[in-house]
Structure formats: structure tokens, C-alpha cells
């Protein structure tokens, strides 16, 4: 009788999977804590482009209806809608944690069937690499999210092409990763061929997949092509935002090691030391040794497409540093619509980062399999698991202080509420006239001016970028003609009120405690409305009414956003239906 009351034994494969899930969960937790560190505290991590605010308003520029290229579209529109549900700090933390967790778990999931330690090595390499860390420090969270969903989109594409699932999950993954132009393009280029080539999908579903992929890029593509100021950008930006050497070995070698971001301030200090070169040699050798195993593990379609896109991005990034390549891209940025959105060539190394992570892990597996002594195998496995950390130790704990969470001073919410309650017309201009800020309350970290996202009205800022390159300061012109007019007056020292009035600007927001750019704004004729310790708000009397975007452009952008939203509905429906059928199948068995 006692025997009949005993619980049934747990199958061995179930306990193994449970152990794997716990191990991977613990590893991901470690990676999140180690890479973010103090950034996990409550508040806002404000550094370079990583700027969230408590509540962001949905403004015309959020959907690309401005005179600048839509670099943060539809990112800003999505965040604006989400901050009406919860404060921006919640979504920022969720985005950063998700970028790390999805990247590492996705690389491990791609190698399902391999040993647990191999999957752990791939998970670590997927995030503890120069490309990921440098993009984290410069604040490109939406690009990192696009990189994070890449393995999941590849898995969904592979399953759909074989008929195991619908294309619904693939559509949703691509949508999640298409918050900014670069990641959207990379996801389509890398995953769409996997879905279509030698696929069992009917022609109608293939056509629908292509249309869905295109529709998800319309929110940024249509505003870029209909920009009234033209779609060209300063060709100087091609060289300024190109690859940069992180050591005496040159830019190409840095790119092979997944580094070379244009901004030297966000690169970990060890990127210029022998550790970086040793990491490149060891990880690169393992990746080459493991590539054939990757083909067998993930299939030819995934391996070949990921390899082609990874090496293609590397070649484009490297060629853009040569004289012929630079001249070609400079011409394209001036004459070809939207090319300025893709001028940061280091971004194109994203597929290569995932490729190297998985191939190097499988290369390590081949190396260990060739060893006979168990003790030696254990040492090699341990060395492989810590190799990424040893090669770049200064990435630990949020870059040893680079990332930290702070809170906005009360003046920011006060001014926002004041502008929201005012019925007087006019946009806002942010002063001092410079693109970036450095506040004492943010430990003097460099950050993009938060005013355009924090204020409930369209905010004009200096969009000229001053970049240090080869021991000199290079100026990259912006794209907003209104900002250019205001900037000329600021630098001349003439009273600012007339040009603000003519430009439809009714308010001037003076941000205290941050270094100013070239020239000091002459505020004669502006009337103070609010004076706080951090912010001063001044009124421009009787500003001209600035006409909005042309009706045809508004209609075009509205249709583009509508089509992108509509595409999500069948994606959700197909995904939910597939999940329901799988549950029914499990219950039936």
C-alpha cells in the first residue's frame, strides 16, 4: 500500500531540463547585475543617448513629423505611449534588462542540444563583448533590443519555414526589434532570407511575410523620404561616425574584435591594451574552429545567412574607412534618401557579434572533446567561460561606475506641468545652445539634452554635433533649418527674441549648471515665468504661429503608422492560435 502512495519518479530528461533552466537563469541574473550594476537602482540612467523621462508626450516629432531625419522613430512614439501607463524609469529598466536577458538566452536557445556549459559560454559571449558593451555605454538601448531579438527571430523564421509554426511569432519579434531604423533593417536582412529560401510556406504566406517586413519599416522610412528639408545629411558624419582604432593595431583589427565605436569615451579602457588583442586572437580562433559545427547545429540557412550578414557588415564598416569607400558613402549621404540614418558603421557588426558568440562556444566544445584528461577538460571549460570577462574586465558593475541611476530635480516636473497648463502658443527652445548636457545631479555624465522628451511641447535644440576625431574637434551639421537659424543668432550674440518669435518659439528653457556651447544666448526681451535652482523658463511674447507639417505628409505618415500597427494584429492572432494548438496537443497526449 505504501508503494502505491509514492509519487511517480521524475523522468531524467525533465530533471536535466529543469537544471539547465535554473543554471541559465542564474547566469543571466549574474550578467544583468554585473553589466548594469548601480544602474539597477531606482531612477534614471542618463548617459549619452540613454535618456528616459518620467512622462514623455506624443508629439509630431515622435512619429517623424519634423525637419530632422527620424533617428528615434518609432522609438519615441512607443515610449511616449508606454509612459502614460508607468513612469519612464520602469520601461528603461525593463529595456536594459531585456536586452541582456534576451541576447544571452537567445544565443543559448540557438544551441539547444549542445552541452550546458557550451550554451552558457555562448550566452556570456553574446553580451560580454565590445560591440554590446560600447553600445550600452553610448545608450543605444533600442539597437541593443533589436540585437537581442535577432536569435529569437531567427528561431521563429526557421520554425515557420519548416511549417512547425506560423509566421506570427516572427512578425512580432521583428516588430519588437524595429524601434529604430538600423535594427529594423538588420532584422529584415538577416531573418527574411531564412524564412523564404527553400521554405514550405505557400506563396501567399511568403508574400505576406515580405509585405509585413516592409510595413514594419514604414514608420521611419516614410518620414525620411517625405522630409521637407530634404533627405540628405552632412557627409562629414560618414568619416566622423566611422570605425575608430582602439589600439595601435588599427580600426580594422578593432572591428574584428567587435569594437571600434566612433566615440572613444564610451570604449572600455582595456580595449586599447594587450588584453583586447589576446581576446580577439583566442575568441576568433575558437569561432573559426566552431563554424562548421554551427552549420550542423542551427542549419545551413541560418548559419549561411548570419555569416553573410555578419561578414558583410564587417566589410562595409571597414571599407567605409578607405578613401574610395568614404567618398562613395559621402556622396550617398548627400544624394540618397535616408543613408544618413545608417552612417554609424559600427552598428553593422551586430550580426557578427551573435555569430562569433555561438561559433566560439562550439569551437570550445570541439577543443574540449579533443582532450583526454578530465581535469584538463575542466580547466579549459572554466577558462572558456571566464574568457570574455578576463578580456574586458572593466565592463563589470556598470563599467565600474559609468552607469548609475539618478532622479530628476523637481524643477523638471514643475516646468513640464506649467507648460502643459499654459494656453499661450509657441514651441520651446532649450538653452544653453549645445547638443549635450553635463549636470552635477547626474555626476557630470555627458547626456543628450532631455528637454525634447521631458517637455510637453516641441522643443528646438542644437542638433550640431561636435566630435573629437584625430586630436581635433569636427563639427557635423544638423538637419533642422530652424535650429540652424537660431544657432547662428546665438553665436552672433544678437538678441534671441526676434528669431524665436519668427520661428514660432514661445518659450525659452534655460538649463542651469551645464557647460554652454559656442556663444552665449542674448536673452534680452524674454520675460521670466519660472526661476528654479535647476531650470529657468522665459516667455517670448506674441510668437508667430508656425504652420504644421503639410497635410499630404501627415496623411502619408499616418497611413504608414496605421499599416505597421495593422500588421501586428495578425501576428498576435497567429501567435496566440499557435500557442493554443500546442496546449491542446499536449493535453491530448
N, C-alpha and C positions, 0 to 999 in steps of 0.2 A: 504494500500500500504506500509505503514511504517513497518507493521508487517512482510511483505514478504521480506523486505530487512534486517531484523535482522539475525545475524549469528545463526546457529544452536547451541543449548546448548551443552556444552562438557559433555559427559557421566560421571557419578560419578566415575566409575571404572577407567576411563582414568586419571581423576584428582588425584585419590588416587595413582595410579602407578607413576604419574609424581612427586607427593610429596615424595613418597618413594625413587625415584631415586635421587632427589635433596638432601634428608636427608642423604642417604647413601654416596652420592658424597661428601657432606660436612664432614661427619665423616671420610671418607678415607683421605681427604685432611688434616684434623686435625692429624690423625695418622701418616701420612707421615712426616708432619712438626715436630710433637712432637718427633718422634723416630729418625729422621735424623738431624733435627736442622741445625747447621752450615755446615753439610755435603752437603747441597743442594746448597751451593755456588759454583762458577765455579772453577774447578781444580780437583785434585785427592785426594780421601780419602785413605790414606795409613796407614793401621794398620794390623799387623799380616799377614794373608793370603790375605787380601783385597788389591791386588796390580794390578793396571792397569797402562799402559804406553801410551804415545801419539800414538805410532805406534808399533805394535808387528809383528815380522816377522814369517812366516810359516816355521818352522824348523823341522828336523826329530823328535826331542823330542815332538813337538806339537801333533804328531799323535802316540806317544808311541814308536818310534824307538830310544830308549835309553836303558841304562843298569839299570835304576830305574823303579820301578813299576809305571804304568800310572795313577797317582792320579788326574791329571788335564787334562785327556783326555776324550772326545774330546773338553773340555772347551777351552784349549789354541788354538786349531786349529780354532775353531769358532770365538774366539775373534780376532785372527790374521787376519782372512778374513774380519771381520767387521771393524777393524781399518784402512783398506785400503779405506773404504767409509767415515768414520768420525773419529775424534780423540777418543782415549780411554775414555776420560772424559765423552763424550756423552753416551757411552754404559754402563759405570759404573753407572752413574746417572739413566739411564733407567732401569738397572738391579735392583738397590736398590729400586727404586720407584715401579717397577712392583712387586717385591717380597712382599712388604707391601700391595699394592692395590689388587693384585690377591688373596692373602691369605684372607684378610678381606672380599672382595666382594664374594669370593668363599664360605666362611662359611655362609655368609648371603644368598647367592643363594641356598645353600643346604636346607635352612629352609624356602624356599618360601611357603607362606601360613600361616606362623606364624605372630604374631603381629610385627609391625615395630620395636618396642623397643627390642623385643627378637632377631631379626636379627641384630640389632645394637650391642647388647651385645655379640652375637657370633662373629661378625666382630672384636670387640675390643679384646676379649679373644684370638682370633686366632693369633694375633700378639703381644699383650702386655702380654706375658708370658715368663718365664725364658728361655725356650728352644729357642724361636725365638730371644730374645734379646742377649743371650750369643753367639749364632751362628752369629748374626750380628756383635758383637764386635770382634769376632775372624776372621771375614772376609770371611766366607763360603757363598758367595753370590750365587753360583750355587746350593748348597744344599738348601738354602732358596727358590730359584726359583723352585726347584723340589717340595718342600713342598707347595709352592704357587699354583702350577698347580694341586696338588692332588685332591682338591674338584672338580675342573673342569673336570679332567679325570674321576672321579667317576660319575659325572653327564653324561658325554659323554658315559661312559660304560653302565650306567643304561638305557639311551635312546636307545642305539644301541641294547641291549639285548632284548628290548621290540619291536624292529622293527620301532621305531619312526624316527630314523636317521640311517645313515650308520656308519661304524666303522672308517671313515675318521677322524672326529674330535678327537676321542680317540687316534688314531695313532699320530696326531700332538701334542696333549698335552703330551703324553708320550715322544715324541722326544724332546720337549722343556725342559722337566724335566730330561732328561738323559745326561746332560752335564758332570756329574761326576758319578763314579760308584755307590756310596751309594744311591743317589736319584733315579738313574735309576732302581736299584734293588727294592727299596721300592715301586716305582710306579707300577712296574710289579706285585709284590707280592700282593699289596693291590687292584689294579683295575682289573687285568686279571680275577680273580675268579668272580667278579661281572659281567663281560662281558660274561662269558662262562656258569656259572651254571644256569640251568633251563632257558636257552636262546631260543628264537625263531629263532635265526640265523641258517642258513643251516650249515651243517658240513664243507663245503668248506670254508665258511667265518670264522668259528671258527678256522680252521687250519691256514688260512691266518693271523688271529689275533695273534695266538701263534708265527708263524714264524716272523711276524713283530716285536713283542715284543722282541724276541731273537735277531733279526738282529740289532735293535737299541742299543743293549748292546755289539755288536761285536767290535766297535772301541776301547774300553778299555779292553775287555776280551781277544782278540787275542794277543795284545802286551804283556799282563800279562802272558799268557800261553807260549809265544814264547820267553820270556826274556832269552838271552844267559847266564846271570849271575844266572839263577835260579829264582824261583818264591817265595822263602821264604823271610821272614823278621825277624828282631831281635825280639825274643819272649819277650824281656824286654818291648817292646812297648805295649803289651797287658795290663800289670798292670799299666804302666805309663799313658796310654790313657784311662783307665777305669774310672768308676764313682768316683767322689770325694765328700766327705761330705762338705756341705756348711754351716754347723752349728753343734752344739753339738748333734743333733739328728741322725747323721749318713748319709751315702751315699744313702741308700735305701729310706729314707724319703725325701731326696733331690730330688731323681729321681721321686718319686710320685708327687712332686711339679713341675716336668718338668725341674729341674735344675740338677746340678752335673757334669758340664763340667770339664774336666781334668785340664784346665788352670785357676787357681784361679784369675789371673789378669784380666780376661775378665768378671768375675761374678760381677754383681752389688753388692755394699756393703750391701744393705738391705737383701741379700739372707742369711746372717748369723744372722739375727735379728728375733725377735718375729713376725715381720710383715710377713715374709715368711711362718712361721708356721701357722699363722692365715689365710693367703691367701689359703694355702693348705687345711685347715680344711673346710673353707667356700665354696671355689670353688669345692673341692672334694665332699662335701655333696650335693651341687646342681647338680653336674654331676651324682652322683648315683641316685638322685631323678628324673632326667630327662632322664635316659637311655631308659626307656620303651616308653616314648614319642618320643624319637629319632627313635626307631624302626618303629613306626607308621608314622613318618614324612618322613623319607628317604627310608623306605622299609627294609625288613629283610636282603636282600642280601648285601646292603651297610652297614647297621648297624652291622651285624654279622661279615662281613669281616674286617671292620675298627676296631671293638672291638678286634677281634682275633689278628690282626697285631699290634694294639696298646699295648695290654697286653702282647703279645708275645715279642715285643721289650723291654718292661719293664722287663720281666722275664729274658731275655738274658742278658740285661745290668746289672741287679742285681746279677744274678748267676755268671757272669764273675768276680765279686769281691770276691767270695768264693774260698777256696783253690782248691776243685775239678774242678770248672768251670775255674779257672785261669790256672790250669795245662793242662786242655783239650785244651783251646784256644792257649796256648803257644805251645803245640805240633802241633796244626793245622797250626799256623802261620809259622812253620818251614817246615812242610811236605805237606801241602795242598796249591795248587796254588792259589794265589790271595787273601788269607784270610787277609794278611796284609793291604789290601785296606779297610777292614771293621773293623779295630781294635779299632776305636773310638766308643765305645758302646753308648755314649750319643746321637749320631746321630739317633739311632734306636728308639728314643722317638718321632720322628716326627708324626707318625700316632696317637699316644696317645694325642699329643697336639691338633690336629684337633678334635679328639673325645671328649676331655674334653671341648673344646670351645663350641661345639654345644650342648652337653648334659647338661652342666651347664646353658646355656641360656634357654633351655627348662625346666630344673629344676626350674629356677627362675620364669618361666611362670606358672608352677604348684603352686608355693608358692604364687604368686600374686593372682591367681584365687581363692585361699582358703581364701583370706582376704575380708572382707566385706566393710570396710570403704574406700571410695575413696582417702581420704587424706593419709591414711596409705599405700595404694597401690602406690600412687605417690612417697612417701618417699622410699619405698622398691625398686621401679623401678630405681629411681635415684641412690640409693646405689649400686644396681647391676651393673649399667652402669659405675660407677667410681671405683668399687671394684678392678679390675686389676691394675689400676693406683695407687690406695692407697696402695696396697700390694707391689708394686715395683715402688715407686715414682722417684727413681734415674735413671730410664730409659728415662726420659723426656729430650728433647733438645739434642739428640745425646749422651745420657749418661752424661749430664752436662759437655760437652767438650771432651768426648772420641773421637768423630768423628768430623773431620774438613777437609775442602778442601784446598789443597795447590798446588803450581805449582813446577814442576821440575826445578832446576837451569839449565841455558843454557849449562853447561858442558855436560849434558846428551845427548842433541841433537847434540852437536858438535862431541862428541866421536862416536855416532852412525853413523853420516854421514861420519866420517873419516874411520871407519871400513867398511862401505858399499862401499866406493870408492876404498879401497885398494885391490889390486890383490894378494898380498902376502898371502900364505895359512896359515892355523892354526886356532884352536879354541881359546877361551878366558877363562882365569881363573880370578875369582873375589876375591879380597883381600880387607881387612883382612880376614883371614880364619875363618869365622864363618857364621852360617846359617842366623841369623837375623841382622838387621841394626837398628841404632838409630841416626838420623840426626838432627842437630839443626834446619834446614829449615823445618823439619816436627815435630817441637815441642817435639823432643826426644821420639816420639812414637815408640814402637817396631814394626818393619815390616819385612816381608820376603824380602831378597835381590831382588831388582827389576831388577838387571842386566840380568838374563836369559831371561826376557821378553823385556827388553829395547834394548838389543844389537842385531844386525842382524846376529850374528854367534852363534853357540852352545857355551854356557858358562858353565864352570865347577864351581860348588860351593860346599861348605861344606854341606853335607846332613846329618851330625850327629846332632842329637837334644839333647840339654842339658835342662833337665826339672827338676824343683824344685818339689819334692814329699816327703812329710812327713819330712820336715826340712832337706832334703839332696838333692844334685844335682845328678840326674840319667842320664846317657848317653845312648841314643838309637842309635845304629849304623845305618848308611845309607846303601844304596843298590848299589851305583855306585862304582865299584872297582877302576876306575881311580881316583875318588875323594879320596878314601881311601889311595891310594899310595901318592898322593900329600899332603894329610893331615899328613901322617907320616913324610915326609920330612920337612914340615913347623914346626912341633912340635920338630923335632930334631935340628933345627937351621942350617942345612946344606944348601948350595946354592940351590936355587929352579930351576935354569935354566936347569940343566941336566934332571931332571924328567919331566919338562914341555916339553922339546924338544922330549924326548922319548914318551911322551903321546900325541903328535900331537897338543900341545898348542903353538900358535904363538904369543899370546898377553896376557899381564897381566894388569888387570884393578884395580887400587888402588883407593878405595873409601875413601876419607878423612872425618874426623870428626865423625867417628863412632867407638865405642869400638871394640877392636880386641878380637879374641878368644884366646885359649891357644897357646902360642908360637907366635913369630913374624917372618914373612917370610923374608928369606935372599934373597935380590934381586940382589945380585952380578951377573954381566954378562948380566943384562937386560938393554936394551937401551931405554931411554925416547923418546917418539914420541910426546906426548902432555902433558902439565902440566897446569892444571887449578886450581882454588880455591877449587873445589869440587872433581875433578877426575884427575887421572894421568894415562896415557896409556903408557905402556912399550912394547918393541918389543923383542921377543925371536927369535934369528937368526937361520935360517935353521931348522925349526921343522920337525920331521918325518911326513910322510904322514900317517894319521890314516885311516885304512880301514873302509868303511862304514858298515852298517848293512848287514848281509847275504842276498843274493838275494832271498832265499826262504822266509825269514822273511818279507822282503819288499813286496814281492808278496802277502803273507798272509794278511799283514796289509792293503795293497791296496785293496784287494778283500773285506775285512771286511768293510772298509770305503765306498766302492762302493755299497755294499749291503745295508748298513744303509742309504745311500743317495737315492738309488732307492726306498726304502720303503716309503720315504716321497712323492714321486710323486703320487702314487695312493691315498695317504692320502689327498694331496692337491686337487686332481681331485674330489674325493668323497665329500669332504667338500664343494667345490665350486658348485658342481652339486646339493647337498642338499640345499644349500642356494638359488640357482636359482629356484628350485622347490617350496620352501617356498614362495618366492616372487611372483611366478606365481599363487600360490594358493591364496595368499592374494589379488592379483589383480582380480582374478576370483570371489572372494566373494564380 
